[in-house]
């Protein structure tokens, strides 16, 4: 039986389904200017079967290389990302039932550079280099910029990171220490996005903005693949995830669908997906509650939250995110900054995890959904702690 390192086949417009070839650098689809999704030859991979050596492979996200977009092992740029722990954390339940809830935490803060962004950048930088990129640029609220700078340094490729001026200094200094050029701009990540696009045009560099290229979502998809393997190819009842640009939700839902098609899951049921956003910037929650298929941009002058990763006034992947939530039977809600701060302290004191505010938002959402009786205490729920709380503010 033929086996391949990667079963990547083509790219597809996420809106109209138009097919694009996968062997050149591309950003959004030319037809609809929407995210391009990577499609794999799943029929061929299904015939090959689940790799017999999977359990013995290296403990990084590249153990799933058949479902990742890099064709050659030699093109991989890695810092050991992935295979983060899945921790039972019943003690993080609300006072009164703490210790009685069926709660797990996926601690993405233990990735290189301290967040889940390492997964996306590892895949995107590797594939960009494989396709001939001469330089890389991305707008960021902080974590993605640090990850881009680190992986570009590892690859020996020039990089430019564009951040809002009020980004915490630790992210700015981290990017500079890795050798990236740093540009600070007034406003929000949307404003940084305009500058990054200009840099890409002027220099002929590849723009790695969230969901404006196909491959970061593939790296983040490995959170879903990994979760399934860690749970013996079953999935939890509920997943709660903090959504800024929402690439993680897009990637994980794609992973679950691919695993379904491959027949690797032990049961057909998929998790309910819950996204949480900040009260001060919640375009996706507002759209979900209004029953809309797309999200209107949050007024930039009104986008306020201490959780920089959630201060995203518009997400190009809005249709994909909202579709995934609805297909899963999930929901969307907001939490305030005060609740995030409180839950970050709660997670540290009760669970021994220093979580970022974005990560703590998932714990605040969990407590809220329990109080509303929208989640039962016995429902197996996974919180994605997407980043470490070590950063200064």
C-alpha positions as a Markdown table, in Angstrom:
| # | Residue | x | y | z |
|---|---|---|---|---|
| 1 | Unk | 0.0 | 0.0 | 0.0 |
| 2 | Unk | 1.4 | 3.4 | -1.0 |
| 3 | Unk | 2.1 | 5.8 | 1.8 |
| 4 | Unk | 3.0 | 9.4 | 1.7 |
| 5 | Unk | 4.5 | 11.8 | 4.1 |
| 6 | Unk | 1.6 | 14.2 | 3.5 |
| 7 | Unk | -1.7 | 13.5 | 1.8 |
| 8 | Unk | -2.3 | 17.2 | 0.9 |
| 9 | Unk | -4.2 | 17.4 | -2.4 |
| 10 | Unk | -5.4 | 20.9 | -3.1 |
| 11 | Unk | -6.8 | 24.1 | -1.7 |
| 12 | Unk | -10.5 | 25.1 | -1.7 |
| 13 | Unk | -12.3 | 28.4 | -1.2 |
| 14 | Unk | -14.2 | 28.2 | 2.1 |
| 15 | Unk | -17.2 | 30.1 | 0.7 |
| 16 | Unk | -17.9 | 28.8 | -2.9 |
| 17 | Unk | -15.7 | 25.6 | -2.9 |
| 18 | Unk | -13.6 | 26.6 | -5.9 |
| 19 | Unk | -10.5 | 24.5 | -6.2 |
| 20 | Unk | -7.0 | 25.9 | -6.2 |
| 21 | Unk | -3.7 | 24.1 | -6.6 |
| 22 | Unk | -1.6 | 23.9 | -3.5 |
| 23 | Unk | 1.9 | 24.3 | -4.9 |
| 24 | Unk | 2.3 | 28.0 | -4.9 |
| 25 | Unk | 2.1 | 30.7 | -2.2 |
| 26 | Unk | -1.5 | 31.9 | -1.9 |
| 27 | Unk | -3.4 | 34.0 | 0.6 |
| 28 | Unk | -7.2 | 34.2 | 0.3 |
| 29 | Unk | -9.3 | 32.9 | -2.6 |
| 30 | Unk | -9.3 | 35.0 | -5.7 |
| 31 | Unk | -13.0 | 34.3 | -6.3 |
| 32 | Unk | -14.5 | 35.4 | -2.9 |
| 33 | Unk | -11.5 | 36.8 | -1.0 |
| 34 | Unk | -12.2 | 34.3 | 1.8 |
| 35 | Unk | -10.0 | 31.8 | 3.6 |
| 36 | Unk | -8.6 | 28.9 | 1.6 |
| 37 | Unk | -8.8 | 25.5 | 3.2 |
| 38 | Unk | -6.4 | 22.7 | 2.8 |
| 39 | Unk | -7.9 | 19.5 | 1.4 |
| 40 | Unk | -6.3 | 16.1 | 1.7 |
| 41 | Unk | -6.7 | 12.8 | -0.2 |
| 42 | Unk | -8.6 | 11.3 | 2.8 |
| 43 | Unk | -9.8 | 8.3 | 0.7 |
| 44 | Unk | -6.2 | 7.3 | 0.0 |
| 45 | Unk | -5.2 | 7.8 | 3.6 |
| 46 | Unk | -8.2 | 5.8 | 4.8 |
| 47 | Unk | -7.1 | 2.9 | 2.6 |
| 48 | Unk | -3.6 | 3.1 | 4.1 |
| 49 | Unk | -5.2 | 3.0 | 7.6 |
| 50 | Unk | -4.1 | 4.6 | 10.8 |
| 51 | Unk | -0.3 | 4.6 | 10.9 |
| 52 | Unk | 0.8 | 1.5 | 12.9 |
| 53 | Unk | 3.7 | 3.4 | 14.4 |
| 54 | Unk | 1.7 | 6.5 | 15.5 |
| 55 | Unk | 2.0 | 5.8 | 19.2 |
| 56 | Unk | 5.8 | 5.5 | 18.9 |
| 57 | Unk | 6.3 | 8.7 | 16.9 |
| 58 | Unk | 7.9 | 11.9 | 18.3 |
| 59 | Unk | 5.9 | 13.7 | 20.9 |
| 60 | Unk | 5.2 | 16.8 | 18.7 |
| 61 | Unk | 2.4 | 17.9 | 16.4 |
| 62 | Unk | 4.4 | 16.5 | 13.5 |
| 63 | Unk | 3.4 | 12.9 | 14.5 |
| 64 | Unk | 0.3 | 13.7 | 12.4 |
| 65 | Unk | 2.3 | 14.6 | 9.3 |
| 66 | Unk | 0.0 | 12.7 | 6.9 |
| 67 | Unk | -2.7 | 15.3 | 7.8 |
| 68 | Unk | -0.4 | 18.3 | 7.7 |
| 69 | Unk | 0.5 | 20.3 | 4.6 |
| 70 | Unk | 4.3 | 19.9 | 4.4 |
| 71 | Unk | 5.2 | 17.4 | 1.7 |
| 72 | Unk | 8.8 | 16.8 | 2.8 |
| 73 | Unk | 10.2 | 16.0 | 6.2 |
| 74 | Unk | 13.2 | 18.1 | 5.5 |
| 75 | Unk | 11.1 | 21.3 | 5.1 |
| 76 | Unk | 9.8 | 21.1 | 8.7 |
| 77 | Unk | 10.8 | 24.0 | 11.0 |
| 78 | Unk | 10.1 | 22.8 | 14.5 |
| 79 | Unk | 10.8 | 23.8 | 18.1 |
| 80 | Unk | 9.1 | 20.8 | 19.6 |
| 81 | Unk | 5.5 | 22.2 | 19.5 |
| 82 | Unk | 2.5 | 20.1 | 20.4 |
| 83 | Unk | 1.6 | 17.2 | 22.6 |
| 84 | Unk | 0.7 | 19.5 | 25.5 |
| 85 | Unk | -0.8 | 17.9 | 28.6 |
| 86 | Unk | -4.5 | 17.2 | 29.0 |
| 87 | Unk | -5.1 | 17.6 | 32.7 |
| 88 | Unk | -8.0 | 16.5 | 34.9 |
| 89 | Unk | -9.0 | 19.6 | 36.8 |
| 90 | Unk | -12.2 | 19.0 | 38.8 |
| 91 | Unk | -10.9 | 21.4 | 41.5 |
| 92 | Unk | -11.5 | 24.3 | 39.1 |
| 93 | Unk | -15.2 | 23.8 | 39.4 |
| 94 | Unk | -17.3 | 26.4 | 41.2 |
| 95 | Unk | -17.1 | 26.5 | 45.0 |
| 96 | Unk | -19.6 | 24.0 | 46.4 |
| 97 | Unk | -19.1 | 21.5 | 43.6 |
| 98 | Unk | -15.3 | 21.8 | 43.1 |
| 99 | Unk | -13.9 | 18.3 | 42.8 |
| 100 | Unk | -17.2 | 17.0 | 41.5 |
| 101 | Unk | -17.1 | 18.3 | 37.9 |
| 102 | Unk | -15.9 | 16.4 | 34.9 |
| 103 | Unk | -13.4 | 19.0 | 33.8 |
| 104 | Unk | -10.2 | 18.8 | 31.8 |
| 105 | Unk | -7.7 | 21.5 | 30.8 |
| 106 | Unk | -5.6 | 21.4 | 27.6 |
| 107 | Unk | -2.6 | 23.5 | 28.6 |
| 108 | Unk | -1.3 | 25.2 | 25.5 |
| 109 | Unk | 0.8 | 27.6 | 27.5 |
| 110 | Unk | 3.5 | 24.8 | 27.5 |
| 111 | Unk | 4.1 | 25.2 | 23.8 |
| 112 | Unk | 7.3 | 27.0 | 22.5 |
| 113 | Unk | 6.9 | 30.8 | 23.0 |
| 114 | Unk | 4.1 | 30.1 | 25.5 |
| 115 | Unk | 1.0 | 29.7 | 23.5 |
| 116 | Unk | -1.0 | 27.7 | 20.9 |
| 117 | Unk | 0.2 | 30.1 | 18.2 |
| 118 | Unk | 3.4 | 28.0 | 18.0 |
| 119 | Unk | 1.4 | 25.2 | 16.3 |
| 120 | Unk | 0.0 | 27.5 | 13.6 |
| 121 | Unk | 3.3 | 29.2 | 12.9 |
| 122 | Unk | 5.3 | 26.0 | 12.8 |
| 123 | Unk | 3.0 | 24.7 | 10.0 |
| 124 | Unk | 2.7 | 28.0 | 8.1 |
| 125 | Unk | 6.4 | 28.9 | 8.3 |
| 126 | Unk | 7.4 | 25.3 | 7.2 |
| 127 | Unk | 5.0 | 25.3 | 4.2 |
| 128 | Unk | 5.9 | 28.9 | 3.2 |
| 129 | Unk | 9.6 | 28.0 | 3.1 |
| 130 | Unk | 8.8 | 24.8 | 1.2 |
| 131 | Unk | 7.0 | 27.0 | -1.4 |
| 132 | Unk | 9.8 | 29.5 | -1.7 |
| 133 | Unk | 9.0 | 32.4 | 0.6 |
| 134 | Unk | 11.8 | 34.9 | 1.0 |
| 135 | Unk | 10.4 | 36.7 | 4.0 |
| 136 | Unk | 7.5 | 36.7 | 6.3 |
| 137 | Unk | 5.2 | 39.3 | 7.9 |
| 138 | Unk | 2.1 | 39.1 | 10.2 |
| 139 | Unk | -0.1 | 41.4 | 12.2 |
| 140 | Unk | -0.5 | 40.3 | 15.8 |
| 141 | Unk | -1.8 | 41.1 | 19.2 |
| 142 | Unk | 1.3 | 39.6 | 20.7 |
| 143 | Unk | 1.6 | 35.8 | 20.9 |
| 144 | Unk | 1.5 | 35.1 | 17.2 |
| 145 | Unk | 4.2 | 37.7 | 16.6 |
| 146 | Unk | 6.5 | 36.1 | 19.1 |
| 147 | Unk | 5.8 | 32.7 | 17.5 |
| 148 | Unk | 6.5 | 34.0 | 14.0 |
| 149 | Unk | 9.7 | 35.6 | 15.1 |
| 150 | Unk | 10.9 | 32.4 | 16.8 |
| 151 | Unk | 10.1 | 30.1 | 13.9 |
| 152 | Unk | 11.6 | 32.6 | 11.3 |
| 153 | Unk | 14.8 | 32.7 | 13.4 |
| 154 | Unk | 14.8 | 28.9 | 13.5 |
| 155 | Unk | 14.5 | 28.9 | 9.7 |
| 156 | Unk | 17.0 | 31.7 | 9.1 |
| 157 | Unk | 14.3 | 33.8 | 7.3 |
| 158 | Unk | 13.7 | 37.5 | 7.8 |
| 159 | Unk | 10.4 | 38.4 | 9.5 |
| 160 | Unk | 8.4 | 41.5 | 10.3 |
| 161 | Unk | 5.9 | 41.6 | 13.2 |
| 162 | Unk | 3.3 | 44.4 | 13.2 |
| 163 | Unk | 1.7 | 45.1 | 16.6 |
| 164 | Unk | -0.7 | 47.7 | 18.1 |
| 165 | Unk | 1.3 | 50.3 | 20.1 |
| 166 | Unk | -0.3 | 49.3 | 23.4 |
| 167 | Unk | 0.7 | 45.6 | 23.1 |
| 168 | Unk | 2.3 | 44.4 | 26.4 |
| 169 | Unk | 6.1 | 45.1 | 26.3 |
| 170 | Unk | 7.0 | 41.5 | 26.9 |
| 171 | Unk | 5.6 | 40.5 | 23.4 |
| 172 | Unk | 7.4 | 43.4 | 21.7 |
| 173 | Unk | 10.7 | 42.5 | 23.4 |
| 174 | Unk | 10.3 | 38.8 | 22.7 |
| 175 | Unk | 9.9 | 39.4 | 19.0 |
| 176 | Unk | 12.9 | 41.7 | 18.9 |
| 177 | Unk | 15.0 | 39.2 | 20.8 |
| 178 | Unk | 14.3 | 36.6 | 18.1 |
| 179 | Unk | 15.6 | 39.1 | 15.6 |
| 180 | Unk | 12.4 | 40.1 | 13.9 |
| 181 | Unk | 11.7 | 43.6 | 12.7 |
| 182 | Unk | 9.0 | 45.1 | 14.9 |
| 183 | Unk | 6.5 | 47.8 | 13.7 |
| 184 | Unk | 4.2 | 49.5 | 16.2 |
| 185 | Unk | 1.0 | 51.1 | 14.9 |
| 186 | Unk | -1.8 | 53.1 | 16.5 |
| 187 | Unk | -5.1 | 51.3 | 16.9 |
| 188 | Unk | -6.0 | 47.6 | 16.9 |
| 189 | Unk | -4.9 | 44.4 | 15.2 |
| 190 | Unk | -7.0 | 45.4 | 12.2 |
| 191 | Unk | -4.9 | 48.5 | 11.8 |
| 192 | Unk | -1.7 | 46.3 | 12.1 |
| 193 | Unk | -3.2 | 44.1 | 9.4 |
| 194 | Unk | -3.2 | 47.0 | 6.9 |
| 195 | Unk | 0.4 | 47.8 | 7.6 |
| 196 | Unk | 1.4 | 44.1 | 7.3 |
| 197 | Unk | -0.3 | 43.8 | 4.0 |
| 198 | Unk | 1.6 | 46.8 | 2.7 |
| 199 | Unk | 4.9 | 45.4 | 3.9 |
| 200 | Unk | 4.1 | 42.1 | 2.1 |
| 201 | Unk | 3.3 | 44.0 | -1.2 |
| 202 | Unk | 6.4 | 46.2 | -1.0 |
| 203 | Unk | 8.9 | 43.5 | -0.2 |
| 204 | Unk | 7.4 | 40.5 | -1.9 |
| 205 | Unk | 7.2 | 38.7 | 1.4 |
| 206 | Unk | 4.4 | 36.3 | 2.4 |
| 207 | Unk | 1.7 | 37.6 | 4.7 |
| 208 | Unk | 0.8 | 35.1 | 7.5 |
| 209 | Unk | -2.2 | 37.1 | 8.8 |
| 210 | Unk | -4.8 | 34.9 | 10.6 |
| 211 | Unk | -6.8 | 32.9 | 8.0 |
| 212 | Unk | -5.5 | 35.0 | 5.2 |
| 213 | Unk | -3.3 | 32.1 | 4.3 |
| 214 | Unk | -4.2 | 28.4 | 4.4 |
| 215 | Unk | -1.6 | 26.8 | 6.8 |
| 216 | Unk | -1.9 | 28.3 | 10.3 |
| 217 | Unk | -5.2 | 26.7 | 10.7 |
| 218 | Unk | -3.6 | 23.3 | 9.8 |
| 219 | Unk | -1.1 | 23.7 | 12.6 |
| 220 | Unk | -3.9 | 24.6 | 15.1 |
| 221 | Unk | -5.9 | 21.6 | 13.8 |
| 222 | Unk | -3.4 | 19.4 | 15.6 |
| 223 | Unk | -5.0 | 20.5 | 18.9 |
| 224 | Unk | -8.1 | 18.5 | 17.8 |
| 225 | Unk | -6.1 | 15.5 | 16.5 |
| 226 | Unk | -4.1 | 15.5 | 19.7 |
| 227 | Unk | -7.1 | 15.7 | 21.9 |
| 228 | Unk | -8.7 | 12.7 | 20.1 |
| 229 | Unk | -5.5 | 10.6 | 20.5 |
| 230 | Unk | -5.2 | 11.6 | 24.2 |
| 231 | Unk | -8.8 | 10.5 | 24.8 |
| 232 | Unk | -8.3 | 7.1 | 23.0 |
| 233 | Unk | -10.0 | 8.4 | 19.9 |
| 234 | Unk | -13.1 | 9.6 | 21.6 |
| 235 | Unk | -14.0 | 13.2 | 22.1 |
| 236 | Unk | -15.4 | 15.1 | 25.0 |
| 237 | Unk | -19.0 | 16.4 | 25.4 |
| 238 | Unk | -18.1 | 20.0 | 25.3 |
| 239 | Unk | -15.1 | 22.2 | 24.3 |
| 240 | Unk | -14.8 | 25.8 | 25.4 |
| 241 | Unk | -12.4 | 28.0 | 23.5 |
| 242 | Unk | -11.5 | 31.7 | 23.6 |
| 243 | Unk | -12.1 | 33.2 | 20.1 |
| 244 | Unk | -10.3 | 36.2 | 18.8 |
| 245 | Unk | -9.6 | 35.4 | 15.1 |
| 246 | Unk | -11.0 | 32.0 | 15.8 |
| 247 | Unk | -8.5 | 29.9 | 13.8 |
| 248 | Unk | -8.4 | 27.3 | 16.6 |
| 249 | Unk | -12.1 | 26.6 | 16.3 |
| 250 | Unk | -11.9 | 26.4 | 12.5 |
| 251 | Unk | -8.9 | 24.1 | 12.7 |
| 252 | Unk | -10.3 | 21.7 | 15.3 |
| 253 | Unk | -13.7 | 21.3 | 13.7 |
| 254 | Unk | -11.9 | 20.5 | 10.5 |
| 255 | Unk | -9.8 | 18.0 | 12.4 |
| 256 | Unk | -12.9 | 16.3 | 13.8 |
| 257 | Unk | -14.5 | 16.1 | 10.4 |
| 258 | Unk | -11.4 | 14.6 | 8.9 |
| 259 | Unk | -11.1 | 12.0 | 11.6 |
| 260 | Unk | -14.8 | 11.1 | 11.1 |
| 261 | Unk | -14.2 | 10.6 | 7.4 |
| 262 | Unk | -11.1 | 8.5 | 8.0 |
| 263 | Unk | -13.0 | 6.3 | 10.5 |
| 264 | Unk | -10.4 | 6.8 | 13.2 |
| 265 | Unk | -12.9 | 7.9 | 15.9 |
| 266 | Unk | -14.5 | 5.4 | 18.2 |
| 267 | Unk | -17.9 | 7.0 | 18.0 |
| 268 | Unk | -19.7 | 9.4 | 15.6 |
| 269 | Unk | -20.7 | 12.0 | 18.2 |
| 270 | Unk | -18.7 | 15.2 | 18.0 |
| 271 | Unk | -18.3 | 17.8 | 20.8 |
| 272 | Unk | -20.4 | 20.8 | 21.3 |
| 273 | Unk | -18.2 | 23.8 | 20.6 |
| 274 | Unk | -18.5 | 26.9 | 22.8 |
| 275 | Unk | -16.7 | 30.1 | 22.0 |
| 276 | Unk | -16.1 | 32.9 | 24.6 |
| 277 | Unk | -15.3 | 36.5 | 23.8 |
| 278 | Unk | -14.7 | 39.6 | 25.9 |
| 279 | Unk | -17.7 | 41.8 | 26.7 |
| 280 | Unk | -15.9 | 44.7 | 25.3 |
| 281 | Unk | -15.2 | 43.1 | 21.9 |
| 282 | Unk | -17.6 | 40.3 | 20.9 |
| 283 | Unk | -18.5 | 40.4 | 17.2 |
| 284 | Unk | -18.9 | 36.6 | 16.8 |
| 285 | Unk | -21.1 | 36.3 | 19.9 |
| 286 | Unk | -23.3 | 39.1 | 18.7 |
| 287 | Unk | -23.7 | 37.5 | 15.3 |
| 288 | Unk | -24.3 | 34.1 | 16.8 |
| 289 | Unk | -27.1 | 35.3 | 19.1 |
| 290 | Unk | -28.6 | 37.3 | 16.2 |
| 291 | Unk | -28.7 | 34.2 | 14.1 |
| 292 | Unk | -26.5 | 35.7 | 11.4 |
| 293 | Unk | -24.1 | 33.8 | 9.1 |
| 294 | Unk | -21.5 | 36.6 | 9.1 |
| 295 | Unk | -20.3 | 38.9 | 11.9 |
| 296 | Unk | -20.3 | 42.7 | 11.5 |
| 297 | Unk | -17.1 | 44.4 | 12.6 |
| 298 | Unk | -17.1 | 45.6 | 16.2 |
| 299 | Unk | -16.6 | 49.4 | 16.2 |
| 300 | Unk | -12.9 | 49.9 | 16.5 |
| 301 | Unk | -13.2 | 52.8 | 19.0 |
| 302 | Unk | -15.4 | 50.5 | 21.2 |
| 303 | Unk | -13.1 | 47.4 | 21.2 |
| 304 | Unk | -11.9 | 47.3 | 24.8 |
| 305 | Unk | -10.5 | 44.4 | 26.8 |
| 306 | Unk | -7.3 | 43.6 | 28.8 |
| 307 | Unk | -7.2 | 40.3 | 27.0 |
| 308 | Unk | -5.3 | 41.4 | 23.9 |
| 309 | Unk | -5.9 | 38.2 | 22.0 |
| 310 | Unk | -9.6 | 38.8 | 22.2 |
| 311 | Unk | -9.4 | 42.4 | 21.1 |
| 312 | Unk | -10.2 | 41.4 | 17.5 |
| 313 | Unk | -12.9 | 43.6 | 16.0 |
| 314 | Unk | -13.5 | 41.4 | 12.9 |
| 315 | Unk | -12.6 | 37.9 | 11.9 |
| 316 | Unk | -12.2 | 36.9 | 8.3 |
| 317 | Unk | -13.2 | 33.3 | 9.3 |
| 318 | Unk | -16.5 | 34.4 | 10.8 |
| 319 | Unk | -18.6 | 32.2 | 8.6 |
| 320 | Unk | -16.6 | 29.2 | 9.3 |
| 321 | Unk | -16.6 | 29.8 | 13.1 |
| 322 | Unk | -20.3 | 30.4 | 13.3 |
| 323 | Unk | -21.0 | 27.4 | 11.1 |
| 324 | Unk | -18.9 | 25.1 | 13.3 |
| 325 | Unk | -20.7 | 26.3 | 16.5 |
| 326 | Unk | -24.1 | 25.7 | 15.0 |
| 327 | Unk | -23.2 | 22.3 | 13.4 |
| 328 | Unk | -21.9 | 21.2 | 16.7 |
| 329 | Unk | -25.0 | 22.3 | 18.7 |
| 330 | Unk | -22.8 | 24.7 | 20.6 |
| 331 | Unk | -23.1 | 28.2 | 21.8 |
| 332 | Unk | -21.3 | 31.5 | 22.3 |
| 333 | Unk | -21.1 | 33.9 | 25.2 |
| 334 | Unk | -19.1 | 36.8 | 26.6 |
| 335 | Unk | -17.3 | 37.3 | 29.9 |
| 336 | Unk | -16.0 | 40.5 | 31.5 |
| 337 | Unk | -12.4 | 41.4 | 32.2 |
| 338 | Unk | -13.0 | 41.3 | 36.0 |
| 339 | Unk | -14.2 | 37.7 | 35.6 |
| 340 | Unk | -11.1 | 36.8 | 33.6 |
| 341 | Unk | -8.8 | 38.3 | 36.2 |
| 342 | Unk | -10.6 | 36.4 | 39.0 |
| 343 | Unk | -10.5 | 33.1 | 37.1 |
| 344 | Unk | -6.8 | 33.5 | 36.3 |
| 345 | Unk | -6.2 | 33.7 | 40.0 |
| 346 | Unk | -8.5 | 30.8 | 40.7 |
| 347 | Unk | -6.7 | 28.6 | 38.2 |
| 348 | Unk | -3.3 | 29.5 | 39.7 |
| 349 | Unk | -4.4 | 28.9 | 43.3 |
| 350 | Unk | -6.5 | 25.8 | 42.8 |
| 351 | Unk | -4.9 | 24.2 | 39.8 |
| 352 | Unk | -1.3 | 25.4 | 39.7 |
| 353 | Unk | -1.6 | 26.9 | 36.2 |
| 354 | Unk | -0.7 | 30.4 | 35.4 |
| 355 | Unk | -3.2 | 31.1 | 32.6 |
| 356 | Unk | -3.4 | 34.1 | 30.3 |
| 357 | Unk | -6.6 | 36.2 | 30.5 |
| 358 | Unk | -7.8 | 34.7 | 27.2 |
| 359 | Unk | -7.4 | 31.2 | 28.8 |
| 360 | Unk | -9.1 | 32.3 | 32.0 |
| 361 | Unk | -12.0 | 33.4 | 29.9 |
| 362 | Unk | -12.8 | 29.8 | 29.3 |
| 363 | Unk | -13.0 | 29.0 | 33.0 |
| 364 | Unk | -15.3 | 32.0 | 33.6 |
| 365 | Unk | -17.5 | 30.8 | 30.7 |
| 366 | Unk | -17.6 | 27.3 | 32.2 |
| 367 | Unk | -18.7 | 28.6 | 35.6 |
| 368 | Unk | -21.4 | 30.7 | 33.9 |
| 369 | Unk | -22.7 | 27.8 | 31.7 |
| 370 | Unk | -22.9 | 25.6 | 34.8 |
| 371 | Unk | -24.9 | 28.3 | 36.6 |
| 372 | Unk | -27.3 | 28.6 | 33.7 |
| 373 | Unk | -27.5 | 24.8 | 33.6 |
| 374 | Unk | -26.5 | 24.8 | 29.9 |
| 375 | Unk | -23.7 | 22.4 | 30.8 |
| 376 | Unk | -24.1 | 19.6 | 33.4 |
| 377 | Unk | -21.4 | 19.0 | 36.0 |
| 378 | Unk | -21.0 | 15.5 | 34.7 |
| 379 | Unk | -20.6 | 16.5 | 31.1 |
| 380 | Unk | -17.0 | 15.9 | 30.1 |
| 381 | Unk | -15.8 | 19.4 | 29.3 |
| 382 | Unk | -12.4 | 20.5 | 27.9 |
| 383 | Unk | -11.1 | 24.0 | 28.4 |
| 384 | Unk | -8.4 | 25.2 | 26.0 |
| 385 | Unk | -5.9 | 27.3 | 28.0 |
| 386 | Unk | -4.4 | 28.9 | 24.9 |
| 387 | Unk | -1.6 | 30.7 | 26.5 |
| 388 | Unk | 0.6 | 31.2 | 29.6 |
| 389 | Unk | 0.0 | 34.0 | 32.1 |
| 390 | Unk | 3.7 | 34.8 | 32.4 |
| 391 | Unk | 3.4 | 37.9 | 30.2 |
| 392 | Unk | 3.6 | 41.2 | 31.9 |
| 393 | Unk | 0.7 | 43.7 | 31.6 |
